[in-house]
Amino acid sequence: MTQPSGTGDMRPEILMMNALPQWDMEPLEAAYRIHRYWEAADKQALLARCQNVRAILTTGHIGADAALIAGLPALEIVACFGVGVDGVDFEATRARGLPVTNTPDVLTDDVADLAMALALAVTRRLPQADSFVRAGKWKSGGMPLARRFFGCKLGILGLGRIGLATAERARGFGCEIGYFNRTAKPGLPYQAFESVQALAGWADMVIVTLAGGAGTRAIMDRAAIQALGPEGYLVNVSRGSTVDEDALIEALQTGAIAGAGLDVFLNEPDIDPRFAGLANTVLMPHLGSATTATRRAMGQLVRDNLAAHFAGRPLLTQVD
């Protein structure tokens, strides 16, 4: 419970938008007076009690919008649990001079691992094979042949930390790698493309690893999805907003592309119900960074940024 003002408790007040694992909650509760947004039945009444809140702890997906920021007059910092910060209104934070932090690097390898896992799962039809064995169908014959992943033309959409880590893994599978990135990446042994559609037209598979936000909304558009062709695959470990989801579902339903491996969706967890009826997909509930080691490291980095701020030290991973 949040301790009321006037009790002599000198711990800084923070507004948490969502729960974190207990290994984070215990040190956070020891260091701060916490207002639990996710538990409040009356959000406005909670915010009315947050006039002394100095920090928001959120995720990139939940973020912090302009109205929330405006309602916290003592706010000093927005700390995101995750590398994505697309849910944060940067116009509002910049107008107030508020720093925003995130947790990069510590989740890069896990997300890149999952990108490769989805690439293999959708091409080799691993979920279908598992169901085939469990249902006892193996005794009646084998499954249809699957698509080979090794040596494919792999397009990476967004060559930041996660994209580069994915490319390094794909090299071990003998993949020929091309990419599209909004800023040039000179000196890399990968082929650069001038447009997303050109990348998709060349690739056997496109893996989307770029950041979410208005600048990348539906960047994998209908034309790019169609350019993949009936033997092409799409893997998305970035944000659901980066792909034209209606166009993707239509392409999967009609066979305009061969399949998709998806860890992210629009409106998650209330995803489009049409996905459930698609046999040519592998669907994950946004688990890119979901390993114990990485989630512990993410929580530690969030707490380290908050501690640095309140101690007047430089922030470790300031985004803006």
N, C-alpha and C positions, 0 to 999 in steps of 0.2 A: 504493500500500500504506500502511496505517496504521503510523506509526512507533511502536515499543514505548515504554512508559513508562520513565523513567529515562535518557533520551538527552539531556536538556537542552533539548528542544524545548518552548518556552513557548507555542506556539499553542494556543488553546482547542480542545478536542475536541468534535466534533459528530457526531451520528448522522444520516445521510441515508437516507431510506426508499426513494428512487427516484433514478434518474439525471436530470440536467438537461443541457441543451445544453452543448457544449464552451465556448461563450462565458461560461457561468456556472461550469462546473467549474474552469476555469483560475484565475480569481480566488479561488474558494472554496478550492482546494487550496493556494494561496499563503498564505491567511489562517488556515486551520484544519487541524487533524489530523482527517481524515474517516474515519469507519467506514461502509462501504458495505453497508447492510442487504440491498439487492436482489441483491447478488452472493454473499452468504454461503450456502453449502450447509447449514451448521449454524447456524441462527439463534440458538439458545440459547448456543452457544459464543461467538458474536460478542457477544451481550449481556453475557456474563460478563466480557468484556474492556472493557466500556463504563462501568465504575464512575466514571470521571472525565468522562464526557460531560456537557457543560453546555447543549447545545441539540439539539433535534430539528428537522430540516428535512424537511418532508413535503408532501403535497398534501391538499386537503380530502377527497378520495375515500379515500385510504389512511389518513389521519389518524394518531392516536396514542391507543391504548386504555389503559384503566386499568392493565392488566398491564404494558404497555411502560413507562408512566410510573413505576409502582412499582418497576420494575427498574433505574431510573437515579437513584441517590441524589444525584448532584451536579447534576441537571437544573435549569436556570434559566429556559428559554424554549422555546416551541413556535412555529416559524415555518412558515406554510403558503404554498406556491406555488399561488396561486389565490384566488378570492374566497370559495369555499365552505369551510366549516370543520366540516361535518356529521360527519366521521369522527373528530373530536377529542372525547375524553371530558372535558367541562367540569367535571363533578363532581370528577374526579381533579385537574385543573389548579387548580381553585379551592381544593381542600383543601391543596394545596402552595403556593398563592400564585404560581403560574406564569403569566406573561403569554402570550397567544396573539396572533400577528399574521397578517394575510393580505395579499392584493394587490388591493384594490378599485380602482375608477375606471379603471385602466389597461387593463382588458379590456372595459369596458362597451360601447364602440362596436362592437367586433368581434362580440360576442355578439348585440347588437341587429341588426347587419347580417345575421348568419346567420339570426336569427329571420325577418326579412323575406325572405331568400332562400328559406328553407324554405316560407314562406307562398306565395310565387309559384311555387315548383317543384311543390308538391303540387296547387295549384289549376289551373295551366296545364300540368301533366303534362310537365314539362321532361325528366326522365329517360326517360320513355316516347317522347317525340318524338325525342330523340337516338338511341335504339335503333332507332326506326322508320326514320330516315334511313340509319343505318349498315347496316341489314339490307337496304337496297334496296327497301323496301316503298312508297316514295313514288311510284314509277312506276306502281303499281297503284291509286292513289287516295289520298285524304287521310285524316287521322286524325279520329276523332269530335271534336266540339266540346268545349272545356274550360270550366271555371267562371271567371267574372270575379272578380278580387280587388279591383279599384278600387271604392271606394264601399261596401264590405261593412261589416257590423256586426262590429267586432273587439273581443273580450273579452280583457283582459289579467289574468292571474291572478298577482298579486304586483306591486305598483307601487313597487318600489325603484329603484335606479339603472338597472338593465337594463330594467325595465318602463317607466320613464319615457322612456328613450332609444328604446325600441321604439315607444311611443305617438307620440313626435315624428316618427319616420320614417313611421308609418302615416298621420299627418295629411297628408303629402305625396301619399298615394294616395287622399285624399278619404274615408278611413274614418271611420265614426261609432264612437267609442271608449267602451267601458264597462270597469269593472274591479271586482275584488274584492281587498281588502287587509285584513290583520288589524288594522291601525291606520288611523285616518281620515287622509285626504289632502285637507283643505279647501283651497278656492281654486283647484282645478284645473278645466279646462273639460271634464271627463269624467264620465260617469254612474257613480255608485257603486252596487253591488249588495250586498244583505245576506247573500247566500250564494253559494257556487260554483255550485250548481245553478241558481239564478236567473240568474246571469251566463251560463251555458251555454245556458239556454233562450232567452235574448234574442239571443245572438251567432250569427253565421254561422261564425265561427272563434274559438277560444280559443287564445291563446299563453301558455304557462306559463313564468314568469320568476322565480319565487320561490325562496328558499333551501331546501336540503334539510334533513333532520334529522327527529327524532321528531315535532316539532310540525306538520310538513307532509306526513307519510307518507300516501300515497294520498288526498290532499286532493281531487284530481280523481278522485272515486270512481265507482262504477258508475252511480249515479243521475245524476251530472253528465254523464258520458259519454253516457248515453242521452238526456239533455235536449238535447244538441247536435242530434240528429235526423239523418235520412238525407241531408240536404244540408249538414251541418255538418262542420267540420274541426278537428283538434287539432294544434298545434305545441308541442313541448317542447324548450326549450333550458336547462332548469334542472338537475334531477336525475331519474333514472329512478324514484326512490322516491316522487316527488310524484304519480304516476299509478298507479291500479289497473291493472297491466299485463294481467292475465288478462281483466278486463272490456274493456280497450281492444282486445286481440286479437280477442276474441269479437265486439265491435261492428264491427271492420273486416272480419272474415270473413263476417258476416251482412248487411252493408250497413246496419247500424243507424246508422253515421256514414259520411260520404263518403270520408274519407281522413285521413292523418296525416303530418306531417313531424317526424322525431325525430332529435335529436342525442344523446340520452341514454337509457339503459336500465337496468333492474335487472341486477345481476350482470355488468355489462360488464367485459371484452369477450366473455364467454361468454353472449351474449344468447339469448333464447328462439328456437329454430330456426323457430318458426312465422312469425316476421317475414319470413323469406326467401321465403315463398310468397305474400305479400300484394302484389298489383299496385297497390293504392291507397295505397302508402306511399312516402315518400322517407326513406332511412335514411343517417345520417351517423355516423362513428366518434368522437363527442365532440370536435368540432373548433371549438367556439364561440370560443375565444381563439387558435386556431392560425394566427396570422400572425407573420411574423418580427418585425415591429415590436413587437407586443404581447408576445410571449414574451420578447423582450429587456427590455422595460420591467418585466415581472413579475419576471424574475430579478434585475434591478437593485434593485427594491423589497425583495425578500427579503433580498438582501445588505446593503442599507442598514439594514434593521431589525436584522439581526444585528450589524452594525458599531456601530449606536447602542447596542444593549444592552451589548456588551462594552466600550464606551467610557464607559458610565454616562450616556448622553444619553437624552432622551425618545424613545420609540418612535414611528415615523412613522404606522403604521396598526395600532394595538392593537385587537383585537376584544374582549378580556375581560381 
